[in-house]
Amino acid sequence: MRDEEWMQQALDLAEKGRGWVNPNPLVGAVIVKEGRVLGQGYHTAYGKPHAEREALAACQEDPQGATLYVNLEPCCHYGKTPPCTEAVIESGIQRVVVGSLDPHDKVAGKGVQALKEAGLEVKVGVLEKECQHLNRVFEKFIVSHRPYMVAKYAMTLDGKIATRTGASRWVTGPEARQRVHQTRHALSAIMVGVNTILADDSLLTCRLDGGMDPVRIICDSELRTPLDSQVVRTADQVPSYLATTCREADRQAPYRDAGCGIIELGRRQGHLDLVELMTRLGEMDLDSVLLEAGGTLTWSALALGLVDEVHAYIAPKLFGGQAMSPVAGQGVETPDQAIQLESFAWSQVGKDVLIESKVVTGCLPD
């Protein structure tokens, strides 16, 4: 097999850690000698051994002279676990093929340098784009210290998220809704506006068997979230925070008593400061946020340049009328001011279509 094929195997292994390793990167490793796999592994959970050590532990024979394939540069510093470079060097592995360099300032080429200084042959950049795409959440978070935000919505083919009466269950089919729960598992937090809670009393959890529930963030400037809402009633089971501009202790007290956290924020352009909120969530080690909001909040996040990716589920239905749009707000004045997206994946999900896109331009001035 070629280097690209072994690297693809490492990427497939890395994917298995999705939802469990945040805020760490997704990493898989394969140790190969004379065309045979001696051992393989992946980073299974935050705080657990890294992929390289898992692969070494799985070796059925001495890896002396073997090649290690790993999609991200081996770490060379002490964190939750010892440096992987030390384990690789001590193992007798002769060659290391790396997909992409680690953007972490404690690594960033230093891991490769350590391996080379120990006499190992190192090749960097095999399936580099694929490796970087896999860890786009990690890269954004580790460089900016702000969460990677995915804005998700479901709409009909005529661009409606609800009927003229406001009914929205369900725009898409069960397969699409199951796919959304996979995304909830994969990302660290989920964020909605208080109007979503008032309208739907959403639980905002992951319904997958054994899946991880995201931390719940409710944007609620005036603390209007009902105390008997599902989010508040289950705050002792799933971490839940109300982001608010209300600083009155007596107004906050019932929520705190129920187990909710309170994130006090200032205002920006007359609304809750979403930029400050992203900074605060980053300080909480939340590397990613799924935005499942109404059109106004989604527009605000897009306009401030906070959204990195858009997941649009499109149902083969027509609602007609003057129903709500998935992205509302003020909007742009002319087509050339449009927020530009670059689609990187299309998939059929049941009867619906999912288009996944990267946000490439369109941050509007404050």
Buried (B, 14 or more C-beta within 10 A) or exposed (E): EEBBEBBBBBBBBBEBBBBBBBBBBBBBBBBBBEEEBBBBBBBBEEEBBBBBBBBBEBBEEEBEEBBBBBBBBBBBBEEEBBBBBBBBBEBEBBBBBBBBBBBBEBBBEBBBBBBEEEEBEBBBEBBBEBBBBBBBBBBBBBEEEBBBBBBBBBBBEEBBBBBEEEEBEEBBBEEBBEBBBBBBBBBBBBBBBBBBBBEBEBBBBBEBEEBBBBBBBBBBBEBBBEEEBBBBBBBEEBBBBBBBBBEEEEEBEEBEEBBBBBBEBEEBEEBBBBBBBBBBBBEBEBBBBBBBBBBBBBBBBBBBBBBBBBBBBBBEBEBEEEBBBBBBBEEEEEEEEEBEBEEEEEEEBBEBBBBBBBBEEBEEEE
